[in-house]
């Protein structure tokens, strides 16, 4: 009986070792797959971050043109002349902002994590700052545009030429996307935190 008991214990021990070995190997395989996926995400963060930065850079010349046209529209005798250029620049601005939002969806999700690679974390920090600034500049400029539109409609209500009605796209107030306590690109004041 003792001999059967010893064989039984040895067989159970061997089975338990195989079960534990199976779980260890399964766990290691999952860790390796997770590492591959994380590496792929880190590479995507770098490439999509670079592409998004180029799109964000498109805002600067649009903003320059917007403020030049706004300045030209301050005079009643030239205000109507700049309706079409103002509509066109605001359409381009809106399209650029929609592209930024669309192209940043993955980065918004991926950059919630912290990575081992400092260049990836830096790319996420840059993304957060650029995203915040782009959205806040748009909000700020849209408020200016709405003031220009009101002034135009007050003076030229009967005109066939109209400034297009534009509304906020994604945010109605300044955002602090990188949570640093500042509205980068907005009013540059501290948040209420």
PAZAPA-4460 file (N, C-alpha, C; in steps of 0.05 Angstrom, whole numbers, plus 32768, in hexadecimal, padded with zeros to 4 digits):
% residues 193
    n_x    n_y    n_z   ca_x   ca_y   ca_z    c_x    c_y    c_z   seq   type   mol
   8010   7FE8   8000   8000   8000   8000   8011   8019   8000     1      X     A
   8027   8019   8010   8039   8030   8011   8046   8034   7FF6     2      X     A
   804B   801F   7FE8   8058   8021   7FCE   8045   802F   7FBA     3      X     A
   802B   8027   7FBA   8017   8033   7FA9   8013   8050   7FB0     4      X     A
   8014   8056   7FCA   8011   8071   7FD3   8028   8083   7FCA     5      X     A
   8040   8078   7FCB   8058   8087   7FC1   8056   808C   7FA3     6      X     A
   804D   8078   7F94   804A   807B   7F77   8035   808F   7F71     7      X     A
   801F   808E   7F80   8009   80A1   7F7D   8013   80BE   7F82     8      X     A
   8022   80C2   7F97   802C   80DD   7F9E   803F   80E6   7F89     9      X     A
   8050   80D4   7F7F   8064   80DC   7F6A   8055   80E3   7F51    10      X     A
   8041   80D4   7F49   8032   80DA   7F31   8023   80F4   7F34    11      X     A
   8017   80F9   7F4B   8009   8113   7F50   801D   8129   7F4F    12      X     A
   8034   8125   7F5B   804A   813A   7F5B   8053   8140   7F3F    13      X     A
   8056   812C   7F2F   805F   8130   7F13   8049   813F   7F03    14      X     A
   8030   8137   7F07   801A   8145   7EFA   8019   8162   7F02    15      X     A
   801C   8167   7F1C   801C   8183   7F26   8033   8193   7F1B    16      X     A
   804A   8186   7F18   8061   8194   7F0C   805B   819B   7EEF    17      X     A
   804F   8189   7EE0   8048   818F   7EC4   8032   81A5   7EC2    18      X     A
   801F   81A4   7ED5   800A   81B9   7ED5   8017   81D4   7EDB    19      X     A
   8028   81D6   7EEF   8036   81EF   7EF6   8048   81F8   7EDF    20      X     A
   8056   81E5   7ED3   8067   81EB   7EBC   8056   81F6   7EA5    21      X     A
   803F   81EA   7EA0   802D   81F4   7E8B   8025   8210   7E90    22      X     A
   801D   8216   7EA9   8014   8232   7EB0   802B   8245   7EAE    23      X     A
   8043   823D   7EB6   805A   824F   7EB4   8060   8255   7E96    24      X     A
   8060   8240   7E85   8065   8244   7E69   804F   8256   7E5C    25      X     A
   8036   8251   7E63   8020   8261   7E59   8024   827F   7E61    26      X     A
   802B   8283   7E7A   802F   829E   7E84   8046   82AB   7E75    27      X     A
   805C   829D   7E71   8073   82A8   7E63   806C   82AF   7E46    28      X     A
   805B   829E   7E3A   8053   82A3   7E1E   8042   82BD   7E1D    29      X     A
   8030   82C0   7E30   801F   82D8   7E31   8030   82F1   7E36    30      X     A
   8044   82EF   7E47   8056   8305   7E4D   8065   830D   7E33    31      X     A
   806F   82F9   7E24   807D   82FF   7E0B   806B   830C   7DF7    32      X     A
   8052   8303   7DF5   803F   830F   7DE2   8038   832B   7DEA    33      X     A
   8035   832F   7E04   8030   834A   7E0F   8048   835D   7E09    34      X     A
   8060   8353   7E0C   8078   8363   7E06   8078   836B   7DE8    35      X     A
   8072   8357   7DD7   8071   835D   7DBA   805C   8373   7DB4    36      X     A
   8045   8370   7DC0   802F   8383   7DBC   8037   839F   7DC6    37      X     A
   8044   83A0   7DDD   804D   83B9   7DE9   8062   83C6   7DD7    38      X     A
   8074   83B6   7DCD   8089   83C0   7DBB   807C   83CC   7DA2    39      X     A
   8069   83BE   7D97   805B   83C8   7D7F   804C   83E2   7D85    40      X     A
   8040   83E4   7D9C   8032   83FD   7DA4   8046   8414   7DA8    41      X     A
   805D   840E   7DB4   8071   8422   7DB8   807B   842D   7D9D    42      X     A
   807F   841B   7D8A   8087   8424   7D6F   8072   8435   7D62    43      X     A
   8059   842D   7D66   8042   843C   7D5B   803F   8457   7D67    44      X     A
   8045   8459   7D81   8043   8473   7D8F   8057   8486   7D83    45      X     A
   806F   847D   7D7E   8084   848E   7D72   807C   8497   7D56    46      X     A
   8073   8484   7D45   806C   848C   7D2A   8053   849D   7D28    47      X     A
   803E   8495   7D37   8025   84A4   7D36   8029   84BF   7D44    48      X     A
   803A   84C0   7D58   8040   84DA   7D65   804D   84ED   7D52    49      X     A
   8060   84E3   7D42   806E   84F4   7D2E   805A   84FE   7D19    50      X     A
   8049   84EC   7D10   8035   84F3   7CFC   8021   8508   7D07    51      X     A
   8019   8505   7D20   8007   8518   7D2C   8014   8533   7D2F    52      X     A
   802D   8533   7D37   803C   854C   7D3A   803C   855C   7D20    53      X     A
   803F   854E   7D09   803E   855C   7CEF   8023   8568   7CEA    54      X     A
   800E   855A   7CF2   7FF3   8565   7CEE   7FEE   857D   7D01    55      X     A
   7FF8   857B   7D19   7FF5   8592   7D2C   8004   85AA   7D21    56      X     A
   801B   85A6   7D14   802B   85BC   7D09   801B   85CB   7CF4    57      X     A
   8007   85BE   7CE8   7FF7   85CC   7CD3   7FE6   85E2   7CDF    58      X     A
   7FE2   85E2   7CF9   7FD1   85F6   7D06   7FDE   8611   7D06    59      X     A
   7FF8   8613   7D09   8006   862D   7D0B   8000   863F   7CF3    60      X     A
   8005   8636   7CDA   7FFF   8648   7CC4   7FE1   864E   7CC1    61      X     A
   7FD0   863C   7CC9   7FB3   8641   7CC8   7FAC   8657   7CDC    62      X     A
   7FB8   8655   7CF4   7FB3   866A   7D08   7FBD   8685   7CFF    63      X     A
   7FD5   8685   7CF3   7FE0   869F   7CE9   7FCD   86AB   7CD5    64      X     A
   7FC4   869B   7CC2   7FB2   86A5   7CAE   7F97   86AE   7CBA    65      X     A
   7F8E   869F   7CCE   7F75   86A6   7CDC   7F77   86C2   7CE8    66      X     A
   7F8D   86C7   7CF7   7F90   86E0   7D05   7F96   86F7   7CF1    67      X     A
   7FA2   86F1   7CDB   7FA6   8706   7CC7   7F8B   870F   7CBB    68      X     A
   7F7B   86FB   7CB4   7F60   8701   7CA9   7F4F   870F   7CBE    69      X     A
   7F51   8705   7CD7   7F41   8712   7CED   7F49   872F   7CEF    70      X     A
   7F63   8735   7CEE   7F6C   8751   7CEF   7F61   8761   7CD8    71      X     A
   7F62   8755   7CC0   7F57   8763   7CA8   7F39   8768   7CAA    72      X     A
   7F2B   8757   7CB9   7F0E   8759   7CBC   7F06   876D   7CD1    73      X     A
   7F19   8779   7CDE   7F12   878D   7CF3   7F09   87A7   7CE7    74      X     A
   7F0D   87AB   7CCE   7F04   87C4   7CC1   7EEB   87BF   7CB1    75      X     A
   7ED7   87CF   7CB6   7EBD   87CB   7CA8   7EBF   87CC   7C8A    76      X     A
   7ED0   87DD   7C7F   7ED1   87DF   7C62   7EDE   87C7   7C55    77      X     A
   7EED   87B6   7C64   7EF9   879E   7C58   7EED   8784   7C63    78      X     A
   7EDB   8786   7C76   7ED1   876E   7C83   7EC5   875A   7C70    79      X     A
   7EB4   8763   7C5D   7EA7   8751   7C4B   7EBB   8743   7C38    80      X     A
   7ED1   8750   7C32   7EE5   8745   7C20   7EF1   872B   7C2B    81      X     A
   7EF1   8729   7C45   7EFF   8712   7C52   7EED   86FC   7C5C    82      X     A
   7ED4   86FD   7C54   7EC1   86E8   7C5D   7EC9   86CD   7C52    83      X     A
   7ECD   86CB   7C37   7ED5   86B2   7C2B   7EF0   86A7   7C35    84      X     A
   7F05   86B8   7C37   7F1E   86AD   7C42   7F1B   86A4   7C5F    85      X     A
   7F0A   86B2   7C6F   7F07   86AA   7C8B   7EF8   868F   7C8C    86      X     A
   7EE3   868C   7C7B   7ED5   8672   7C7B   7EE8   865B   7C73    87      X     A
   7EF9   8661   7C5F   7F0B   864C   7C55   7F20   8645   7C6B    88      X     A
   7F2B   8659   7C79   7F3F   8652   7C8D   7F32   8644   7CA4    89      X     A
   7F1A   864B   7CAB   7F0D   863D   7CC1   7F05   8620   7CBA    90      X     A
   7EFE   861C   7CA0   7EF9   8600   7C97   7F13   85EF   7C98    91      X     A
   7F29   85FB   7C90   7F43   85ED   7C92   7F4B   85E7   7CAF    92      X     A
   7F46   85FA   7CC0   7F4C   85F7   7CDD   7F3B   85E0   7CE8    93      X     A
   7F22   85E0   7CE2   7F10   85CB   7CEC   7F18   85AF   7CE1    94      X     A
   7F1F   85AE   7CC8   7F28   8595   7CBC   7F41   858B   7CCA    95      X     A
   7F54   859D   7CCE   7F6D   8595   7CDC   7F68   858B   7CF8    96      X     A
   7F56   8598   7D06   7F4F   858F   7D21   7F42   8574   7D21    97      X     A
   7F31   856F   7D0D   7F24   8555   7D0B   7F39   853F   7D05    98      X     A
   7F4C   8546   7CF4   7F62   8533   7CEF   7F73   852D   7D08    99      X     A
   7F78   8542   7D17   7F87   853E   7D30   7F78   852B   7D43   100      X     A
   7F5E   8530   7D45   7F4E   8520   7D57   7F4E   8503   7D4E   101      X     A
   7F49   84FF   7D34   7F48   84E4   7D28   7F62   84D6   7D2B   102      X     A
   7F78   84E4   7D25   7F92   84D7   7D25   7F9E   84D4   7D41   103      X     A
   7F91   84DF   7D55   7F9B   84DD   7D71   7F8D   84C8   7D81   104      X     A
   7F79   84BB   7D76   7F69   84A7   7D86   7F7B   8491   7D92   105      X     A
   7F8C   8486   7D82   7F9D   8470   7D8C   7FB1   847B   7DA1   106      X     A
   7FBC   8492   7D9B   7FCF   849E   7DAF   7FC1   84A4   7DC9   107      X     A
   7FA9   84AD   7DC8   7F9A   84B3   7DE1   7F98   8499   7DF2   108      X     A
   7F94   8483   7DE5   7F91   846A   7DF4   7FAD   845F   7DFC   109      X     A
   7FC0   845F   7DEA   7FDA   8454   7DF0   7FE9   8464   7E05   110      X     A
   7FE6   847E   7E05   7FF6   848F   7E17   7FEA   8490   7E33   111      X     A
   7FD6   8480   7E39   7FCD   847E   7E54   7FE0   846E   7E66   112      X     A
   7FF1   845E   7E59   8005   844D   7E67   8020   845B   7E68   113      X     A
   8030   8452   7E7A   804C   845A   7E7B   805D   8443   7E70   114      X     A
   8072   844A   7E61   8082   8435   7E54   809E   8436   7E5E   115      X     A
   80AC   8420   7E59   80C8   841D   7E62   80DA   8430   7E51   116      X     A
   80D4   8433   7E38   80E3   8443   7E26   80DD   8461   7E2A   117      X     A
   80F1   8470   7E32   80ED   848C   7E38   80E5   849C   7E1F   118      X     A
   80EF   8494   7E08   80E8   84A3   7DF0   80CA   84A0   7DE9   119      X     A
   80BE   8489   7DF1   80A2   8485   7DED   8092   8496   7E00   120      X     A
   809B   8497   7E19   808E   84A8   7E2D   8090   84C6   7E25   121      X     A
   80A7   84CD   7E1A   80AB   84E8   7E10   8098   84EE   7DF9   122      X     A
   8095   84DA   7DE7   8082   84DE   7DD0   8066   84E2   7DDA   123      X     A
   805E   84D3   7DEF   8044   84D6   7DFB   8041   84F2   7E08   124      X     A
   8055   84FB   7E15   8054   8516   7E21   8051   852C   7E0C   125      X     A
   8060   8529   7DF6   805E   853C   7DE0   8042   853A   7DD4   126      X     A
   8037   8522   7DD0   801C   8520   7DC6   8008   852E   7DD8   127      X     A
   800A   852A   7DF2   7FF7   8537   7E05   7FF8   8555   7E03   128      X     A
   8011   8560   7E01   8014   857D   7E00   800A   8588   7DE5   129      X     A
   8010   857A   7DCF   8007   8583   7DB5   7FE8   8581   7DB3   130      X     A
   7FDD   856C   7DBD   7FC0   8568   7DBC   7FB2   857D   7DCC   131      X     A
   7FBC   8582   7DE3   7FB0   8597   7DF5   7FB2   85B2   7DE7   132      X     A
   7FCA   85B9   7DDD   7FCE   85D4   7DD1   7FBD   85D7   7DB8   133      X     A
   7FBC   85C2   7DA7   7FAC   85C4   7D8F   7F8E   85C9   7D95   134      X     A
   7F84   85BA   7DA8   7F68   85BD   7DAF   7F62   85D8   7DBD   135      X     A
   7F74   85E0   7DCE   7F70   85FA   7DDB   7F73   8612   7DC8   136      X     A
   7F86   8610   7DB6   7F88   8625   7DA1   7F6E   8626   7D91   137      X     A
   7F64   860F   7D8A   7F4C   860F   7D7A   7F35   861C   7D89   138      X     A
   7F32   8614   7DA3   7F1C   8620   7DB3   7F1F   863E   7DB5   139      X     A
   7F38   8647   7DBA   7F3E   8664   7DBC   7F37   8672   7DA2   140      X     A
   7F41   8667   7D8C   7F3D   8673   7D72   7F1F   8672   7D69   141      X     A
   7F11   865E   7D71   7EF5   865C   7D6A   7EE5   8671   7D79   142      X     A
   7EED   8677   7D92   7EDF   868C   7DA1   7EE4   86A7   7D93   143      X     A
   7EFD   86AB   7D8A   7F03   86C4   7D7B   7EF3   86C5   7D61   144      X     A
   7EF2   86AF   7D53   7EE2   86AD   7D3A   7EC5   86B4   7D40   145      X     A
   7EBA   86AA   7D55   7E9D   86AF   7D5B   7E99   86CD   7D61   146      X     A
   7EAD   86DA   7D6D   7EAB   86F7   7D71   7EAC   8706   7D57   147      X     A
   7EBE   86FD   7D45   7EC0   870A   7D2A   7EA5   8706   7D1B   148      X     A
   7E9A   86EE   7D1D   7E81   86E8   7D0F   7E6A   86F9   7D1A   149      X     A
   7E69   86FD   7D34   7E54   870E   7D40   7E57   872B   7D36   150      X     A
   7E70   8735   7D36   7E75   8750   7D2C   7E6D   8753   7D0F   151      X     A
   7E74   873E   7CFF   7E6D   873F   7CE2   7E4F   873F   7CDF   152      X     A
   7E41   872E   7CED   7E24   872C   7CEA   7E16   8745   7CF4   153      X     A
   7E22   8752   7D08   7E16   876B   7D12   7E18   8781   7CFC   154      X     A
   7E2E   8782   7CED   7E32   8797   7CD9   7E28   8790   7CBD   155      X     A
   7E26   8776   7CB7   7E1E   876D   7C9C   7E09   8758   7C9D   156      X     A
   7DF4   875C   7CAD   7DDF   8748   7CB0   7DD1   8743   7C95   157      X     A
   7DCE   8757   7C85   7DC0   8754   7C6B   7DD1   8748   7C55   158      X     A
   7DEB   8745   7C59   7DFD   873C   7C45   7DF8   871F   7C3E   159      X     A
   7DFC   8718   7C24   7DF9   86FC   7C1C   7E12   86EC   7C25   160      X     A
   7E28   86F9   7C27   7E40   86EB   7C31   7E3E   86E8   7C4F   161      X     A
   7E42   86CF   7C58   7E3F   86C9   7C74   7E58   86BA   7C7E   162      X     A
   7E60   86C0   7C96   7E74   86AF   7CA3   7E66   8696   7CAD   163      X     A
   7E73   867F   7CA8   7E67   8666   7CB0   7E65   8664   7CCE   164      X     A
   7E4F   8657   7CD7   7E4D   8651   7CF4   7E5F   863A   7CFA   165      X     A
   7E70   863D   7D0E   7E82   8628   7D17   7E7D   8623   7D34   166      X     A
   7E7F   8609   7D3C   7E7B   8602   7D58   7E93   85F3   7D62   167      X     A
   7E95   85F0   7D7B   7EAA   85E1   7D87   7EA9   85C4   7D7D   168      X     A
   7EC0   85B8   7D78   7EC0   859D   7D6E   7EC0   8587   7D83   169      X     A
   7ED4   8588   7D95   7ED7   8572   7DA8   7ED6   857C   7DC5   170      X     A
   7EDE   8594   7DCA   7EDE   859F   7DE5   7ED2   85BB   7DE3   171      X     A
   7EC3   85C3   7DF8   7EB7   85DD   7DF9   7EC7   85F0   7E0A   172      X     A
   7ED8   85E6   7E1B   7EE9   85F6   7E2C   7F06   85EC   7E2A   173      X     A
   7F18   85FD   7E33   7F34   85F5   7E32   7F39   85DB   7E41   174      X     A
   7F4C   85CC   7E37   7F51   85B2   7E43   7F6D   85B1   7E4F   175      X     A
   7F71   85A1   7E63   7F8C   859C   7E6F   7F92   857F   7E6B   176      X     A
   7F96   8577   7E52   7F99   855B   7E4A   7FB1   854E   7E58   177      X     A
   7FC7   855C   7E5B   7FDF   8550   7E67   7FDF   8553   7E85   178      X     A
   7FCA   855E   7E90   7FC5   8560   7EAD   7FDD   856E   7EBC   179      X     A
   7FE7   8583   7EB0   7FFD   8592   7EBC   7FF4   85AB   7ECA   180      X     A
   7FDA   85AF   7ECB   7FCF   85C7   7ED8   7FCE   85E0   7EC7   181      X     A
   7FD5   85DD   7EAE   7FD5   85F4   7E9B   7FC4   85EE   7E83   182      X     A
   7FB8   8602   7E77   7FA9   85FF   7E5E   7FBB   8607   7E47   183      X     A
   7FCD   85F6   7E3F   7FE0   85FC   7E2A   7FD1   8603   7E10   184      X     A
   7FD7   861B   7E06   7FCA   8624   7DED   7FB0   8632   7DF2   185      X     A
   7FA6   8630   7E0A   7F8D   863E   7E11   7F93   8659   7E1D   186      X     A
   7F88   865D   7E34   7F8C   8677   7E41   7FA6   8677   7E52   187      X     A
   7FB4   8661   7E52   7FCE   865D   7E60   7FCC   8663   7E7E   188      X     A
   7FB5   8661   7E89   7FB1   8664   7EA6   7FB0   8649   7EB2   189      X     A
   7FB5   8648   7ECC   7FB3   862F   7EDA   7F96   8626   7EDC   190      X     A
   7F93   860C   7EDE   7F78   8601   7EE1   7F6E   8606   7EFD   191      X     A
   7F56   85FF   7F02   7F4A   8603   7F1D   7F51   85ED   7F31   192      X     A
   7F66   85DE   7F2C   7F6D   85C8   7F3E   7F7B   85D2   7F56   193      X     A
***
